[in-house]
Amino acid sequence: MHNSISQEIINELIYIAKQMEEMKLVNVLEGNLSIHDKGLMYITPAATRKSTLEPEMIAVFDADDNQIYGNKRASSEKVMHQVAYTIRGDIKAVIHCHPPYLTAHAICHVPLDYTCHPEILVQFRDIPVAPYGQPGTREIIDNAKPLLKNRNVVLLANHGVLAVGSSLEKTCQRIETAEKFAQIASICRSLGTMQNIPQAEIDRIMAQEIET
Ligand SMILES: [Zn+2]
C-alpha cells in the first residue's frame, strides 16, 4: 500500500458510510462520501451497499487524479467531490446523497429558510437550490459553486444534496440535521405558515461567523 495512505481515514469513511445507511440517508445506488487528507482523496466506490464496505473497496486518488488504492471503481460523482475541495480549501469532507425530504425540496426547487428556528439558523443560515446539472458531470458542482462558497449545505436541483465540513462526522451531522428540518418544514406547510423568530434575533445570529 502507498505509504501515505491512512488506514484510520479508510476506517472512518466506512464507519460513517455504514451509519448513514442505517439512518437511511444513503443506499446501494445513491450517496457518496469522501475525505481529503494530505493531498489524497478517499471516496466510496460506485454501486456498492455501504453496509458491505471493506477497506480495500475504498478508492484513493492522488493530486494528479491517479487511483492509487482500491479494487473498485470510484463513485460516478468523484468530480463533484474533487472540485468541492478546490472551491473550499477549508474543508476535509464531502457528502452527496438523496435523503427523501431534502431531495423532495430539491425536486420542487424549494429552498430551506431557517429564519423560523434559531438553532438551525445558527448552523445553516439557509439551504438554497443550485441550478440543475447532469449527474456524474462537472456541471453539477460548477452550478453549485457560487452557493457553496459561503455555505456548508446546498440542494442540487432535481437531484439531491451536497454537504461539506471540516470532518466527515460533522458533515454527516449536517445532512442528518438538514434532513430532519426538511421533514419538519414539510409538516409545517400542512399546518399553516412558518413564523419567523424576532428580527433582532435573526440579525444577532446572522452577524455570527458560520462554522466550517
Ligand atoms: Zn446523486
Boltz pocket constraint, residues with backbone or C-beta under 6 A from the ligand:
constraints:
  - pocket:
      binder: B
      contacts: [[A, 31], [A, 77], [A, 96], [A, 97], [A, 98], [A, 135], [A, 159], [A, 160]]
      max_distance: 6.0
